[in-house]
């Protein structure tokens, strides 16, 4: 993955990194009365050129496949701004005004 992991801020870890903390999916499923399936697409924040094209395409393909079968989808990143907005806009989400 390279770079600094934003998972260090949280009580869970990436499924792509070994460790003793629960993965994000395990943490969610242990905390809430639901079953979540987490699909991770690691990125590095503030990299020149933004998210690699192949990562964007992989995320869009997964999100669209899940939406096509009626799944609820939550797209998030630690900061929740640039990366999330890029993916949401790419699958056709149109933000609504606040207020």
Phi and psi restraints in degrees (range 20) as a CNS / XPLOR table:
assign (resid 1 and name C) (resid 2 and name N)
       (resid 2 and name CA) (resid 2 and name C) 1.0 74.2 20.0 2
assign (resid 2 and name N) (resid 2 and name CA)
       (resid 2 and name C) (resid 3 and name N) 1.0 160.3 20.0 2
assign (resid 2 and name C) (resid 3 and name N)
       (resid 3 and name CA) (resid 3 and name C) 1.0 76.6 20.0 2
assign (resid 3 and name N) (resid 3 and name CA)
       (resid 3 and name C) (resid 4 and name N) 1.0 -174.5 20.0 2
assign (resid 3 and name C) (resid 4 and name N)
       (resid 4 and name CA) (resid 4 and name C) 1.0 -89.9 20.0 2
assign (resid 4 and name N) (resid 4 and name CA)
       (resid 4 and name C) (resid 5 and name N) 1.0 130.6 20.0 2
assign (resid 4 and name C) (resid 5 and name N)
       (resid 5 and name CA) (resid 5 and name C) 1.0 -85.2 20.0 2
assign (resid 5 and name N) (resid 5 and name CA)
       (resid 5 and name C) (resid 6 and name N) 1.0 123.2 20.0 2
assign (resid 5 and name C) (resid 6 and name N)
       (resid 6 and name CA) (resid 6 and name C) 1.0 -71.9 20.0 2
assign (resid 6 and name N) (resid 6 and name CA)
       (resid 6 and name C) (resid 7 and name N) 1.0 -10.3 20.0 2
assign (resid 6 and name C) (resid 7 and name N)
       (resid 7 and name CA) (resid 7 and name C) 1.0 -63.3 20.0 2
assign (resid 7 and name N) (resid 7 and name CA)
       (resid 7 and name C) (resid 8 and name N) 1.0 -20.7 20.0 2
assign (resid 7 and name C) (resid 8 and name N)
       (resid 8 and name CA) (resid 8 and name C) 1.0 -60.7 20.0 2
assign (resid 8 and name N) (resid 8 and name CA)
       (resid 8 and name C) (resid 9 and name N) 1.0 -18.2 20.0 2
assign (resid 8 and name C) (resid 9 and name N)
       (resid 9 and name CA) (resid 9 and name C) 1.0 -80.1 20.0 2
assign (resid 9 and name N) (resid 9 and name CA)
       (resid 9 and name C) (resid 10 and name N) 1.0 -14.1 20.0 2
assign (resid 9 and name C) (resid 10 and name N)
       (resid 10 and name CA) (resid 10 and name C) 1.0 -117.2 20.0 2
assign (resid 10 and name N) (resid 10 and name CA)
       (resid 10 and name C) (resid 11 and name N) 1.0 164.4 20.0 2
assign (resid 10 and name C) (resid 11 and name N)
       (resid 11 and name CA) (resid 11 and name C) 1.0 -84.2 20.0 2
assign (resid 11 and name N) (resid 11 and name CA)
       (resid 11 and name C) (resid 12 and name N) 1.0 18.3 20.0 2
assign (resid 11 and name C) (resid 12 and name N)
       (resid 12 and name CA) (resid 12 and name C) 1.0 -137.1 20.0 2
assign (resid 12 and name N) (resid 12 and name CA)
       (resid 12 and name C) (resid 13 and name N) 1.0 171.9 20.0 2
assign (resid 12 and name C) (resid 13 and name N)
       (resid 13 and name CA) (resid 13 and name C) 1.0 -129.7 20.0 2
assign (resid 13 and name N) (resid 13 and name CA)
       (resid 13 and name C) (resid 14 and name N) 1.0 167.4 20.0 2
assign (resid 13 and name C) (resid 14 and name N)
       (resid 14 and name CA) (resid 14 and name C) 1.0 -69.9 20.0 2
assign (resid 14 and name N) (resid 14 and name CA)
       (resid 14 and name C) (resid 15 and name N) 1.0 145.2 20.0 2
assign (resid 14 and name C) (resid 15 and name N)
       (resid 15 and name CA) (resid 15 and name C) 1.0 -69.9 20.0 2
assign (resid 15 and name N) (resid 15 and name CA)
       (resid 15 and name C) (resid 16 and name N) 1.0 -13.1 20.0 2
assign (resid 15 and name C) (resid 16 and name N)
       (resid 16 and name CA) (resid 16 and name C) 1.0 -88.0 20.0 2
assign (resid 16 and name N) (resid 16 and name CA)
       (resid 16 and name C) (resid 17 and name N) 1.0 -3.5 20.0 2
assign (resid 16 and name C) (resid 17 and name N)
       (resid 17 and name CA) (resid 17 and name C) 1.0 -124.7 20.0 2
assign (resid 17 and name N) (resid 17 and name CA)
       (resid 17 and name C) (resid 18 and name N) 1.0 127.8 20.0 2
assign (resid 17 and name C) (resid 18 and name N)
       (resid 18 and name CA) (resid 18 and name C) 1.0 -67.9 20.0 2
assign (resid 18 and name N) (resid 18 and name CA)
       (resid 18 and name C) (resid 19 and name N) 1.0 153.1 20.0 2
assign (resid 18 and name C) (resid 19 and name N)
       (resid 19 and name CA) (resid 19 and name C) 1.0 169.1 20.0 2
assign (resid 19 and name N) (resid 19 and name CA)
       (resid 19 and name C) (resid 20 and name N) 1.0 175.5 20.0 2
assign (resid 19 and name C) (resid 20 and name N)
       (resid 20 and name CA) (resid 20 and name C) 1.0 -91.5 20.0 2
assign (resid 20 and name N) (resid 20 and name CA)
       (resid 20 and name C) (resid 21 and name N) 1.0 -21.9 20.0 2
assign (resid 20 and name C) (resid 21 and name N)
       (resid 21 and name CA) (resid 21 and name C) 1.0 -66.2 20.0 2
assign (resid 21 and name N) (resid 21 and name CA)
       (resid 21 and name C) (resid 22 and name N) 1.0 155.0 20.0 2
assign (resid 21 and name C) (resid 22 and name N)
       (resid 22 and name CA) (resid 22 and name C) 1.0 -67.1 20.0 2
assign (resid 22 and name N) (resid 22 and name CA)
       (resid 22 and name C) (resid 23 and name N) 1.0 153.3 20.0 2
assign (resid 22 and name C) (resid 23 and name N)
       (resid 23 and name CA) (resid 23 and name C) 1.0 -69.5 20.0 2
assign (resid 23 and name N) (resid 23 and name CA)
       (resid 23 and name C) (resid 24 and name N) 1.0 165.9 20.0 2
assign (resid 23 and name C) (resid 24 and name N)
       (resid 24 and name CA) (resid 24 and name C) 1.0 -57.3 20.0 2
assign (resid 24 and name N) (resid 24 and name CA)
       (resid 24 and name C) (resid 25 and name N) 1.0 -43.2 20.0 2
assign (resid 24 and name C) (resid 25 and name N)
       (resid 25 and name CA) (resid 25 and name C) 1.0 -61.9 20.0 2
assign (resid 25 and name N) (resid 25 and name CA)
       (resid 25 and name C) (resid 26 and name N) 1.0 -45.6 20.0 2
assign (resid 25 and name C) (resid 26 and name N)
       (resid 26 and name CA) (resid 26 and name C) 1.0 -62.2 20.0 2
assign (resid 26 and name N) (resid 26 and name CA)
       (resid 26 and name C) (resid 27 and name N) 1.0 -41.2 20.0 2
assign (resid 26 and name C) (resid 27 and name N)
       (resid 27 and name CA) (resid 27 and name C) 1.0 -62.8 20.0 2
assign (resid 27 and name N) (resid 27 and name CA)
       (resid 27 and name C) (resid 28 and name N) 1.0 -47.1 20.0 2
assign (resid 27 and name C) (resid 28 and name N)
       (resid 28 and name CA) (resid 28 and name C) 1.0 -60.4 20.0 2
assign (resid 28 and name N) (resid 28 and name CA)
       (resid 28 and name C) (resid 29 and name N) 1.0 -48.8 20.0 2
assign (resid 28 and name C) (resid 29 and name N)
       (resid 29 and name CA) (resid 29 and name C) 1.0 -67.8 20.0 2
assign (resid 29 and name N) (resid 29 and name CA)
       (resid 29 and name C) (resid 30 and name N) 1.0 -29.3 20.0 2
assign (resid 29 and name C) (resid 30 and name N)
       (resid 30 and name CA) (resid 30 and name C) 1.0 -79.7 20.0 2
assign (resid 30 and name N) (resid 30 and name CA)
       (resid 30 and name C) (resid 31 and name N) 1.0 -20.9 20.0 2
assign (resid 30 and name C) (resid 31 and name N)
       (resid 31 and name CA) (resid 31 and name C) 1.0 -95.7 20.0 2
assign (resid 31 and name N) (resid 31 and name CA)
       (resid 31 and name C) (resid 32 and name N) 1.0 -31.6 20.0 2
assign (resid 31 and name C) (resid 32 and name N)
       (resid 32 and name CA) (resid 32 and name C) 1.0 -120.7 20.0 2
assign (resid 32 and name N) (resid 32 and name CA)
       (resid 32 and name C) (resid 33 and name N) 1.0 153.9 20.0 2
assign (resid 32 and name C) (resid 33 and name N)
       (resid 33 and name CA) (resid 33 and name C) 1.0 -85.1 20.0 2
assign (resid 33 and name N) (resid 33 and name CA)
       (resid 33 and name C) (resid 34 and name N) 1.0 54.4 20.0 2
assign (resid 33 and name C) (resid 34 and name N)
       (resid 34 and name CA) (resid 34 and name C) 1.0 -147.7 20.0 2
assign (resid 34 and name N) (resid 34 and name CA)
       (resid 34 and name C) (resid 35 and name N) 1.0 168.9 20.0 2
assign (resid 34 and name C) (resid 35 and name N)
       (resid 35 and name CA) (resid 35 and name C) 1.0 -114.4 20.0 2
assign (resid 35 and name N) (resid 35 and name CA)
       (resid 35 and name C) (resid 36 and name N) 1.0 115.9 20.0 2
assign (resid 35 and name C) (resid 36 and name N)
       (resid 36 and name CA) (resid 36 and name C) 1.0 -104.0 20.0 2
assign (resid 36 and name N) (resid 36 and name CA)
       (resid 36 and name C) (resid 37 and name N) 1.0 147.0 20.0 2
assign (resid 36 and name C) (resid 37 and name N)
       (resid 37 and name CA) (resid 37 and name C) 1.0 -119.5 20.0 2
assign (resid 37 and name N) (resid 37 and name CA)
       (resid 37 and name C) (resid 38 and name N) 1.0 117.3 20.0 2
assign (resid 37 and name C) (resid 38 and name N)
       (resid 38 and name CA) (resid 38 and name C) 1.0 -99.7 20.0 2
assign (resid 38 and name N) (resid 38 and name CA)
       (resid 38 and name C) (resid 39 and name N) 1.0 128.9 20.0 2
assign (resid 38 and name C) (resid 39 and name N)
       (resid 39 and name CA) (resid 39 and name C) 1.0 -112.8 20.0 2
assign (resid 39 and name N) (resid 39 and name CA)
       (resid 39 and name C) (resid 40 and name N) 1.0 114.9 20.0 2
assign (resid 39 and name C) (resid 40 and name N)
       (resid 40 and name CA) (resid 40 and name C) 1.0 -97.5 20.0 2
assign (resid 40 and name N) (resid 40 and name CA)
       (resid 40 and name C) (resid 41 and name N) 1.0 136.8 20.0 2
assign (resid 40 and name C) (resid 41 and name N)
       (resid 41 and name CA) (resid 41 and name C) 1.0 -132.6 20.0 2
assign (resid 41 and name N) (resid 41 and name CA)
       (resid 41 and name C) (resid 42 and name N) 1.0 83.4 20.0 2
assign (resid 41 and name C) (resid 42 and name N)
       (resid 42 and name CA) (resid 42 and name C) 1.0 -58.7 20.0 2
assign (resid 42 and name N) (resid 42 and name CA)
       (resid 42 and name C) (resid 43 and name N) 1.0 139.3 20.0 2
assign (resid 42 and name C) (resid 43 and name N)
       (resid 43 and name CA) (resid 43 and name C) 1.0 -134.6 20.0 2
assign (resid 43 and name N) (resid 43 and name CA)
       (resid 43 and name C) (resid 44 and name N) 1.0 166.7 20.0 2
assign (resid 43 and name C) (resid 44 and name N)
       (resid 44 and name CA) (resid 44 and name C) 1.0 -114.6 20.0 2
assign (resid 44 and name N) (resid 44 and name CA)
       (resid 44 and name C) (resid 45 and name N) 1.0 127.6 20.0 2
assign (resid 44 and name C) (resid 45 and name N)
       (resid 45 and name CA) (resid 45 and name C) 1.0 -68.7 20.0 2
assign (resid 45 and name N) (resid 45 and name CA)
       (resid 45 and name C) (resid 46 and name N) 1.0 146.9 20.0 2
assign (resid 45 and name C) (resid 46 and name N)
       (resid 46 and name CA) (resid 46 and name C) 1.0 58.1 20.0 2
assign (resid 46 and name N) (resid 46 and name CA)
       (resid 46 and name C) (resid 47 and name N) 1.0 37.2 20.0 2
assign (resid 46 and name C) (resid 47 and name N)
       (resid 47 and name CA) (resid 47 and name C) 1.0 -91.4 20.0 2
assign (resid 47 and name N) (resid 47 and name CA)
       (resid 47 and name C) (resid 48 and name N) 1.0 136.7 20.0 2
assign (resid 47 and name C) (resid 48 and name N)
       (resid 48 and name CA) (resid 48 and name C) 1.0 -55.9 20.0 2
assign (resid 48 and name N) (resid 48 and name CA)
       (resid 48 and name C) (resid 49 and name N) 1.0 130.0 20.0 2
assign (resid 48 and name C) (resid 49 and name N)
       (resid 49 and name CA) (resid 49 and name C) 1.0 93.7 20.0 2
assign (resid 49 and name N) (resid 49 and name CA)
       (resid 49 and name C) (resid 50 and name N) 1.0 -8.3 20.0 2
assign (resid 49 and name C) (resid 50 and name N)
       (resid 50 and name CA) (resid 50 and name C) 1.0 73.2 20.0 2
assign (resid 50 and name N) (resid 50 and name CA)
       (resid 50 and name C) (resid 51 and name N) 1.0 -150.6 20.0 2
assign (resid 50 and name C) (resid 51 and name N)
       (resid 51 and name CA) (resid 51 and name C) 1.0 -72.8 20.0 2
assign (resid 51 and name N) (resid 51 and name CA)
       (resid 51 and name C) (resid 52 and name N) 1.0 132.3 20.0 2
assign (resid 51 and name C) (resid 52 and name N)
       (resid 52 and name CA) (resid 52 and name C) 1.0 -57.0 20.0 2
assign (resid 52 and name N) (resid 52 and name CA)
       (resid 52 and name C) (resid 53 and name N) 1.0 140.6 20.0 2
assign (resid 52 and name C) (resid 53 and name N)
       (resid 53 and name CA) (resid 53 and name C) 1.0 -53.4 20.0 2
assign (resid 53 and name N) (resid 53 and name CA)
       (resid 53 and name C) (resid 54 and name N) 1.0 -41.8 20.0 2
assign (resid 53 and name C) (resid 54 and name N)
       (resid 54 and name CA) (resid 54 and name C) 1.0 -66.4 20.0 2
assign (resid 54 and name N) (resid 54 and name CA)
       (resid 54 and name C) (resid 55 and name N) 1.0 -30.4 20.0 2
assign (resid 54 and name C) (resid 55 and name N)
       (resid 55 and name CA) (resid 55 and name C) 1.0 -70.8 20.0 2
assign (resid 55 and name N) (resid 55 and name CA)
       (resid 55 and name C) (resid 56 and name N) 1.0 -44.8 20.0 2
assign (resid 55 and name C) (resid 56 and name N)
       (resid 56 and name CA) (resid 56 and name C) 1.0 -57.6 20.0 2
assign (resid 56 and name N) (resid 56 and name CA)
       (resid 56 and name C) (resid 57 and name N) 1.0 -46.9 20.0 2
assign (resid 56 and name C) (resid 57 and name N)
       (resid 57 and name CA) (resid 57 and name C) 1.0 -61.5 20.0 2
assign (resid 57 and name N) (resid 57 and name CA)
       (resid 57 and name C) (resid 58 and name N) 1.0 -41.3 20.0 2
assign (resid 57 and name C) (resid 58 and name N)
       (resid 58 and name CA) (resid 58 and name C) 1.0 -63.9 20.0 2
assign (resid 58 and name N) (resid 58 and name CA)
       (resid 58 and name C) (resid 59 and name N) 1.0 -42.7 20.0 2
assign (resid 58 and name C) (resid 59 and name N)
       (resid 59 and name CA) (resid 59 and name C) 1.0 -66.0 20.0 2
assign (resid 59 and name N) (resid 59 and name CA)
       (resid 59 and name C) (resid 60 and name N) 1.0 -46.3 20.0 2
assign (resid 59 and name C) (resid 60 and name N)
       (resid 60 and name CA) (resid 60 and name C) 1.0 -59.3 20.0 2
assign (resid 60 and name N) (resid 60 and name CA)
       (resid 60 and name C) (resid 61 and name N) 1.0 -44.5 20.0 2
assign (resid 60 and name C) (resid 61 and name N)
       (resid 61 and name CA) (resid 61 and name C) 1.0 -59.7 20.0 2
assign (resid 61 and name N) (resid 61 and name CA)
       (resid 61 and name C) (resid 62 and name N) 1.0 -45.5 20.0 2
assign (resid 61 and name C) (resid 62 and name N)
       (resid 62 and name CA) (resid 62 and name C) 1.0 -66.3 20.0 2
assign (resid 62 and name N) (resid 62 and name CA)
       (resid 62 and name C) (resid 63 and name N) 1.0 -47.9 20.0 2
assign (resid 62 and name C) (resid 63 and name N)
       (resid 63 and name CA) (resid 63 and name C) 1.0 -60.9 20.0 2
assign (resid 63 and name N) (resid 63 and name CA)
       (resid 63 and name C) (resid 64 and name N) 1.0 -46.1 20.0 2
assign (resid 63 and name C) (resid 64 and name N)
       (resid 64 and name CA) (resid 64 and name C) 1.0 -63.7 20.0 2
assign (resid 64 and name N) (resid 64 and name CA)
       (resid 64 and name C) (resid 65 and name N) 1.0 -40.1 20.0 2
assign (resid 64 and name C) (resid 65 and name N)
       (resid 65 and name CA) (resid 65 and name C) 1.0 -62.6 20.0 2
assign (resid 65 and name N) (resid 65 and name CA)
       (resid 65 and name C) (resid 66 and name N) 1.0 -41.3 20.0 2
assign (resid 65 and name C) (resid 66 and name N)
       (resid 66 and name CA) (resid 66 and name C) 1.0 -66.7 20.0 2
assign (resid 66 and name N) (resid 66 and name CA)
       (resid 66 and name C) (resid 67 and name N) 1.0 -43.0 20.0 2
assign (resid 66 and name C) (resid 67 and name N)
       (resid 67 and name CA) (resid 67 and name C) 1.0 -64.4 20.0 2
assign (resid 67 and name N) (resid 67 and name CA)
       (resid 67 and name C) (resid 68 and name N) 1.0 -37.7 20.0 2
assign (resid 67 and name C) (resid 68 and name N)
       (resid 68 and name CA) (resid 68 and name C) 1.0 -61.5 20.0 2
assign (resid 68 and name N) (resid 68 and name CA)
       (resid 68 and name C) (resid 69 and name N) 1.0 -28.0 20.0 2
assign (resid 68 and name C) (resid 69 and name N)
       (resid 69 and name CA) (resid 69 and name C) 1.0 -99.6 20.0 2
assign (resid 69 and name N) (resid 69 and name CA)
       (resid 69 and name C) (resid 70 and name N) 1.0 11.3 20.0 2
assign (resid 69 and name C) (resid 70 and name N)
       (resid 70 and name CA) (resid 70 and name C) 1.0 84.5 20.0 2
assign (resid 70 and name N) (resid 70 and name CA)
       (resid 70 and name C) (resid 71 and name N) 1.0 15.1 20.0 2
assign (resid 70 and name C) (resid 71 and name N)
       (resid 71 and name CA) (resid 71 and name C) 1.0 -75.5 20.0 2
assign (resid 71 and name N) (resid 71 and name CA)
       (resid 71 and name C) (resid 72 and name N) 1.0 151.1 20.0 2
assign (resid 71 and name C) (resid 72 and name N)
       (resid 72 and name CA) (resid 72 and name C) 1.0 -83.4 20.0 2
assign (resid 72 and name N) (resid 72 and name CA)
       (resid 72 and name C) (resid 73 and name N) 1.0 138.3 20.0 2
assign (resid 72 and name C) (resid 73 and name N)
       (resid 73 and name CA) (resid 73 and name C) 1.0 -128.5 20.0 2
assign (resid 73 and name N) (resid 73 and name CA)
       (resid 73 and name C) (resid 74 and name N) 1.0 133.0 20.0 2
assign (resid 73 and name C) (resid 74 and name N)
       (resid 74 and name CA) (resid 74 and name C) 1.0 -119.1 20.0 2
assign (resid 74 and name N) (resid 74 and name CA)
       (resid 74 and name C) (resid 75 and name N) 1.0 121.4 20.0 2
assign (resid 74 and name C) (resid 75 and name N)
       (resid 75 and name CA) (resid 75 and name C) 1.0 -106.6 20.0 2
assign (resid 75 and name N) (resid 75 and name CA)
       (resid 75 and name C) (resid 76 and name N) 1.0 126.9 20.0 2
assign (resid 75 and name C) (resid 76 and name N)
       (resid 76 and name CA) (resid 76 and name C) 1.0 -148.6 20.0 2
assign (resid 76 and name N) (resid 76 and name CA)
       (resid 76 and name C) (resid 77 and name N) 1.0 156.3 20.0 2
assign (resid 76 and name C) (resid 77 and name N)
       (resid 77 and name CA) (resid 77 and name C) 1.0 -140.0 20.0 2
assign (resid 77 and name N) (resid 77 and name CA)
       (resid 77 and name C) (resid 78 and name N) 1.0 170.2 20.0 2
assign (resid 77 and name C) (resid 78 and name N)
       (resid 78 and name CA) (resid 78 and name C) 1.0 -58.3 20.0 2
assign (resid 78 and name N) (resid 78 and name CA)
       (resid 78 and name C) (resid 79 and name N) 1.0 -45.7 20.0 2
assign (resid 78 and name C) (resid 79 and name N)
       (resid 79 and name CA) (resid 79 and name C) 1.0 -83.8 20.0 2
assign (resid 79 and name N) (resid 79 and name CA)
       (resid 79 and name C) (resid 80 and name N) 1.0 -30.6 20.0 2
assign (resid 79 and name C) (resid 80 and name N)
       (resid 80 and name CA) (resid 80 and name C) 1.0 74.3 20.0 2
assign (resid 80 and name N) (resid 80 and name CA)
       (resid 80 and name C) (resid 81 and name N) 1.0 21.0 20.0 2
assign (resid 80 and name C) (resid 81 and name N)
       (resid 81 and name CA) (resid 81 and name C) 1.0 -116.5 20.0 2
assign (resid 81 and name N) (resid 81 and name CA)
       (resid 81 and name C) (resid 82 and name N) 1.0 -85.6 20.0 2
assign (resid 81 and name C) (resid 82 and name N)
       (resid 82 and name CA) (resid 82 and name C) 1.0 -64.5 20.0 2
assign (resid 82 and name N) (resid 82 and name CA)
       (resid 82 and name C) (resid 83 and name N) 1.0 -50.7 20.0 2
assign (resid 82 and name C) (resid 83 and name N)
       (resid 83 and name CA) (resid 83 and name C) 1.0 -67.9 20.0 2
assign (resid 83 and name N) (resid 83 and name CA)
       (resid 83 and name C) (resid 84 and name N) 1.0 -45.8 20.0 2
assign (resid 83 and name C) (resid 84 and name N)
       (resid 84 and name CA) (resid 84 and name C) 1.0 -62.7 20.0 2
assign (resid 84 and name N) (resid 84 and name CA)
       (resid 84 and name C) (resid 85 and name N) 1.0 -45.2 20.0 2
assign (resid 84 and name C) (resid 85 and name N)
       (resid 85 and name CA) (resid 85 and name C) 1.0 -61.0 20.0 2
assign (resid 85 and name N) (resid 85 and name CA)
       (resid 85 and name C) (resid 86 and name N) 1.0 -41.4 20.0 2
assign (resid 85 and name C) (resid 86 and name N)
       (resid 86 and name CA) (resid 86 and name C) 1.0 -58.9 20.0 2
assign (resid 86 and name N) (resid 86 and name CA)
       (resid 86 and name C) (resid 87 and name N) 1.0 -46.7 20.0 2
assign (resid 86 and name C) (resid 87 and name N)
       (resid 87 and name CA) (resid 87 and name C) 1.0 -69.0 20.0 2
assign (resid 87 and name N) (resid 87 and name CA)
       (resid 87 and name C) (resid 88 and name N) 1.0 -46.9 20.0 2
assign (resid 87 and name C) (resid 88 and name N)
       (resid 88 and name CA) (resid 88 and name C) 1.0 -59.8 20.0 2
assign (resid 88 and name N) (resid 88 and name CA)
       (resid 88 and name C) (resid 89 and name N) 1.0 -43.7 20.0 2
assign (resid 88 and name C) (resid 89 and name N)
       (resid 89 and name CA) (resid 89 and name C) 1.0 -65.3 20.0 2
assign (resid 89 and name N) (resid 89 and name CA)
       (resid 89 and name C) (resid 90 and name N) 1.0 -35.6 20.0 2
assign (resid 89 and name C) (resid 90 and name N)
       (resid 90 and name CA) (resid 90 and name C) 1.0 -67.4 20.0 2
assign (resid 90 and name N) (resid 90 and name CA)
       (resid 90 and name C) (resid 91 and name N) 1.0 -27.2 20.0 2
assign (resid 90 and name C) (resid 91 and name N)
       (resid 91 and name CA) (resid 91 and name C) 1.0 -96.7 20.0 2
assign (resid 91 and name N) (resid 91 and name CA)
       (resid 91 and name C) (resid 92 and name N) 1.0 7.4 20.0 2
assign (resid 91 and name C) (resid 92 and name N)
       (resid 92 and name CA) (resid 92 and name C) 1.0 97.1 20.0 2
assign (resid 92 and name N) (resid 92 and name CA)
       (resid 92 and name C) (resid 93 and name N) 1.0 7.2 20.0 2
assign (resid 92 and name C) (resid 93 and name N)
       (resid 93 and name CA) (resid 93 and name C) 1.0 -67.2 20.0 2
assign (resid 93 and name N) (resid 93 and name CA)
       (resid 93 and name C) (resid 94 and name N) 1.0 132.1 20.0 2
assign (resid 93 and name C) (resid 94 and name N)
       (resid 94 and name CA) (resid 94 and name C) 1.0 -112.9 20.0 2
assign (resid 94 and name N) (resid 94 and name CA)
       (resid 94 and name C) (resid 95 and name N) 1.0 110.0 20.0 2
assign (resid 94 and name C) (resid 95 and name N)
       (resid 95 and name CA) (resid 95 and name C) 1.0 -61.3 20.0 2
assign (resid 95 and name N) (resid 95 and name CA)
       (resid 95 and name C) (resid 96 and name N) 1.0 145.4 20.0 2
assign (resid 95 and name C) (resid 96 and name N)
       (resid 96 and name CA) (resid 96 and name C) 1.0 -100.6 20.0 2
assign (resid 96 and name N) (resid 96 and name CA)
       (resid 96 and name C) (resid 97 and name N) 1.0 157.0 20.0 2
assign (resid 96 and name C) (resid 97 and name N)
       (resid 97 and name CA) (resid 97 and name C) 1.0 -67.9 20.0 2
assign (resid 97 and name N) (resid 97 and name CA)
       (resid 97 and name C) (resid 98 and name N) 1.0 158.6 20.0 2
assign (resid 97 and name C) (resid 98 and name N)
       (resid 98 and name CA) (resid 98 and name C) 1.0 -95.4 20.0 2
assign (resid 98 and name N) (resid 98 and name CA)
       (resid 98 and name C) (resid 99 and name N) 1.0 151.1 20.0 2
